[in-house]
Structures are given as structure tokens and as C-alpha cells.
Amino acid sequence: MSEENIKEEVKPIDTAAAETVVQETLKLVENAQSQGVFNLSEVIKGRGYPTKEVTIYLDAEAAFELSELNDEMMGYFDETLTADLEKKAEGLVEKIKKSAITFVMRGVSQKMVENVIKKVNEKITPPDNRREFSENEEWIKLYIASLVALNIVKAIDANGNVDERQYSAEEMLELRELMSADAWNSIVETMQKLTLASGYFEQLTDAGFLPRS
């Protein structure tokens, strides 16, 4: 993977998208505050933090074929031919749906984020400055994969089968190589929003604005 792509993974949220991200983050915090979701025992177990689901589709080949087919249909005015293409498109849509994986993700505490940094530093020499950070591809990949692994509560396939095991950073790096860039980026963006929301959540709780039970 190129350095440019790595930077893309960790690039700061641009100004145009900032307001949307903040609103989504505050919504996550609001949900975590709601009665029956947040209590002291759950927080101690790490379960009181904001949660969010993200669905990805593993059949990138079918998705690309569907995109190409949609472009092709735009250029036809023959109703019979268009009907045949639409039928083919419906088949591709069903195929894509069957490849769906929904990740249930939960934000983690700042302490856990710090532990991730410590563990990554033990495996890879940490960057000394901002420039080295942006150029240290292996450090960034392991850091992001480690955080994503911690955020995943469970994975659910299109048939409703559930995988609730705790993923390792190494497993996430392997999955990253198997997924399309769009699918991986969706997971990373969700992790980043939950990390931000968890930070707000902890600050409000520590300040006494949120109930602990």
C-alpha cells in the first residue's frame, strides 16, 4: 500500500465534513446517555460507551459489475433491452447483499487507546515528530488495526450468524488486505467517530454531567 493511501486513512476530517461528524458524534453520546443504556457496572466493563453499526459488502467484483451495468443502462432507450439489463442488475444486487457483513462497534476508553500506542511502540520504533509519523507506514497500519480490533464487538453475516470473538490487530491487518478500500475505510471512519464520541462521553461523565447509574 502506498504512503499516499496510508495518509488517506488517517487524514484529519476536512472542514466541510466537520459539522456532520460533530453532529453524528454528539448523537452517539446522547444515545449512550439514555436510560437503560448507561450505568456504572456497564461502564466498568467497558460497555457503556457509544456504539454504532457499519455494514460492508465483501463482493467487490459484483459491486463493480453493477456499477458498470448501471452506466450501460443510462445509454439505452430500448425498453426490452433495458428490462433485461435491469433483471441482471437485480441479480447482482442480491449477490452483493449476500456478501454483507455488519460490524457492531463500541468506543473504548482513553486508557485503552494509550495502551494501544504503548504496545505498537514496543513492536515498531515510534516516530519522533509529525513528519516521521506521517511517513511511518508500518506504525500507522498497526495502530489503526489495533484500534479497530478493540472497537469491534461482533460481526454478523447476511444470514444472521454472529462472530463475537475478540479480534487481534494481526487479524484485522489480514482482513484489511482482503477487503476493498471503501469497505476498510468505512470501518476506520466509524472507529474514529466512536473514539471521538468516547472522549466526549468520558469528559461529561468525569465532570458530573452524566449519571453513573
VMD Tcl script that draws the C-alpha trace (Angstrom):
set ca {
  {0.00 0.00 0.00}
  {1.39 3.40 -0.92}
  {2.27 6.14 1.55}
  {-0.42 8.28 -0.04}
  {-3.08 5.69 0.77}
  {-1.84 5.38 4.36}
  {-2.10 9.12 4.83}
  {-5.61 8.94 3.43}
  {-6.56 6.53 6.22}
  {-5.53 8.91 8.98}
  {-6.15 12.25 7.33}
  {-7.89 14.84 9.52}
  {-11.59 15.41 8.94}
  {-11.88 18.27 6.46}
  {-13.71 21.48 7.33}
  {-16.65 20.74 5.05}
  {-17.37 17.47 6.84}
  {-16.62 18.69 10.37}
  {-20.16 19.78 11.26}
  {-21.64 16.46 10.14}
  {-19.07 14.48 12.10}
  {-19.68 16.54 15.25}
  {-23.44 16.05 14.97}
  {-23.04 12.30 14.48}
  {-20.65 12.15 17.42}
  {-22.98 14.06 19.72}
  {-25.79 11.72 18.69}
  {-23.66 8.76 19.72}
  {-23.00 10.41 23.10}
  {-26.71 11.17 23.50}
  {-27.57 7.52 22.84}
  {-25.01 6.40 25.39}
  {-26.60 8.69 27.99}
  {-30.10 7.30 27.51}
  {-31.83 5.50 30.37}
  {-31.16 1.77 30.33}
  {-28.02 2.11 28.21}
  {-25.60 3.73 30.62}
  {-24.92 2.58 34.19}
  {-21.89 2.22 36.42}
  {-21.45 -1.54 36.10}
  {-21.62 -1.32 32.32}
  {-19.02 1.44 32.25}
  {-16.69 -0.59 34.46}
  {-16.98 -3.44 31.98}
  {-16.37 -1.02 29.13}
  {-19.86 -1.50 27.75}
  {-21.33 1.91 28.44}
  {-19.51 3.68 25.64}
  {-21.20 4.84 22.42}
  {-21.92 2.13 19.85}
  {-22.51 2.15 16.11}
  {-23.06 -0.39 13.36}
  {-21.39 -0.33 9.97}
  {-22.23 -2.69 7.10}
  {-19.75 -3.54 4.38}
  {-20.10 -5.73 1.29}
  {-17.32 -8.17 0.51}
  {-18.29 -8.93 -3.10}
  {-16.42 -6.02 -4.65}
  {-16.43 -7.73 -8.06}
  {-20.24 -7.84 -8.19}
  {-20.42 -4.25 -6.95}
  {-18.11 -3.10 -9.75}
  {-20.10 -5.08 -12.31}
  {-23.32 -3.47 -11.05}
  {-21.78 -0.01 -11.36}
  {-20.71 -0.76 -14.92}
  {-24.17 -2.12 -15.71}
  {-25.87 1.00 -14.35}
  {-23.66 3.14 -16.57}
  {-24.56 0.94 -19.53}
  {-28.30 1.24 -18.86}
  {-28.05 5.03 -18.85}
  {-27.16 4.90 -22.53}
  {-30.05 2.71 -23.68}
  {-33.59 3.72 -24.58}
  {-34.76 0.31 -25.84}
  {-37.30 -0.82 -23.22}
  {-36.81 -4.52 -23.92}
  {-33.04 -4.32 -23.64}
  {-33.29 -2.10 -20.57}
  {-35.65 -4.60 -18.91}
  {-33.11 -7.39 -19.49}
  {-30.32 -5.28 -18.01}
  {-32.47 -4.38 -15.01}
  {-33.12 -8.06 -14.36}
  {-29.39 -8.71 -14.45}
  {-28.85 -5.77 -12.12}
  {-31.37 -7.18 -9.63}
  {-29.43 -10.44 -9.58}
  {-26.21 -8.57 -8.84}
  {-27.87 -6.60 -6.04}
  {-28.97 -9.84 -4.37}
  {-25.49 -11.26 -4.77}
  {-23.99 -8.18 -3.14}
  {-26.48 -8.31 -0.27}
  {-25.46 -11.89 0.48}
  {-21.87 -10.72 0.98}
  {-22.88 -8.21 3.66}
  {-21.06 -8.17 6.98}
  {-22.33 -5.88 9.75}
  {-19.82 -4.85 12.39}
  {-21.20 -3.76 15.76}
  {-18.60 -1.37 17.13}
  {-18.15 0.31 20.51}
  {-15.88 3.16 21.53}
  {-13.09 2.48 24.04}
  {-11.57 4.45 26.89}
  {-8.62 6.79 26.53}
  {-6.62 4.40 28.70}
  {-7.14 1.63 26.15}
  {-6.02 3.96 23.36}
  {-2.87 4.75 25.35}
  {-2.26 1.04 25.85}
  {-2.53 0.51 22.10}
  {0.10 3.19 21.49}
  {2.38 1.58 24.08}
  {2.04 -1.88 22.52}
  {2.61 -0.57 19.00}
  {5.70 1.32 20.20}
  {7.05 -1.93 21.65}
  {6.79 -3.61 18.26}
  {7.76 -0.73 15.99}
  {10.05 2.19 16.76}
  {7.72 5.15 17.34}
  {8.05 8.27 15.19}
  {9.90 11.21 16.77}
  {8.00 14.01 15.09}
  {4.95 14.75 12.96}
  {6.79 14.25 9.68}
  {8.13 10.86 10.72}
  {4.67 9.91 11.94}
  {3.14 10.59 8.53}
  {5.91 8.61 6.85}
  {5.93 5.61 9.20}
  {3.63 3.34 7.24}
  {4.00 0.21 9.37}
  {3.40 2.06 12.65}
  {0.23 3.69 11.31}
  {-1.13 0.42 9.89}
  {-0.63 -1.46 13.16}
  {-2.02 1.42 15.27}
  {-5.22 1.68 13.22}
  {-5.69 -2.11 13.02}
  {-5.25 -2.37 16.80}
  {-7.89 0.29 17.49}
  {-10.32 -1.23 15.00}
  {-9.87 -4.63 16.65}
  {-10.69 -3.16 20.07}
  {-13.78 -1.38 18.73}
  {-15.38 -4.45 17.17}
  {-17.90 -6.10 19.49}
  {-19.19 -8.63 16.98}
  {-19.63 -9.32 13.29}
  {-22.90 -10.51 11.74}
  {-23.17 -12.05 8.28}
  {-26.11 -11.80 5.86}
  {-27.65 -14.98 7.32}
  {-27.58 -13.67 10.87}
  {-24.62 -15.76 12.01}
  {-22.65 -13.99 14.73}
  {-18.91 -13.90 15.42}
  {-18.25 -12.41 18.89}
  {-14.62 -13.30 19.38}
  {-12.07 -10.63 20.22}
  {-10.09 -9.83 17.11}
  {-6.36 -9.24 17.21}
  {-4.56 -6.46 15.37}
  {-2.92 -9.09 13.17}
  {-6.31 -10.48 12.17}
  {-7.54 -7.01 11.29}
  {-4.45 -6.41 9.15}
  {-5.24 -9.64 7.30}
  {-8.90 -8.63 6.83}
  {-7.74 -5.23 5.64}
  {-5.87 -6.87 2.79}
  {-8.94 -8.90 1.81}
  {-11.43 -6.00 1.86}
  {-11.93 -3.31 -0.72}
  {-10.50 0.09 0.16}
  {-14.03 1.51 0.52}
  {-15.06 -1.22 2.98}
  {-11.96 -0.78 5.14}
  {-12.28 3.00 5.13}
  {-15.90 2.72 6.31}
  {-14.76 0.68 9.31}
  {-11.88 3.07 10.09}
  {-14.15 6.13 9.86}
  {-16.62 4.51 12.26}
  {-13.79 3.74 14.69}
  {-12.60 7.36 14.52}
  {-16.10 8.71 15.24}
  {-16.52 6.33 18.19}
  {-13.12 7.30 19.57}
  {-14.13 10.97 19.40}
  {-17.54 10.25 20.92}
  {-15.96 8.21 23.74}
  {-13.71 11.16 24.55}
  {-16.76 13.44 24.91}
  {-18.53 10.76 26.91}
  {-15.68 10.42 29.42}
  {-15.33 14.19 29.83}
  {-19.04 14.65 30.53}
  {-19.09 11.74 32.96}
  {-15.98 12.90 34.84}
  {-17.41 16.42 35.08}
  {-20.57 15.06 36.70}
  {-22.92 15.98 33.87}
  {-23.90 12.38 33.20}
  {-25.38 9.90 35.70}
  {-23.22 6.92 36.71}
  {-26.12 4.60 37.48}
}
mol new
graphics top color blue
foreach p $ca { graphics top sphere $p radius 0.5 }
foreach p [lrange $ca 0 end-1] q [lrange $ca 1 end] { graphics top cylinder $p $q radius 0.2 }
display resetview
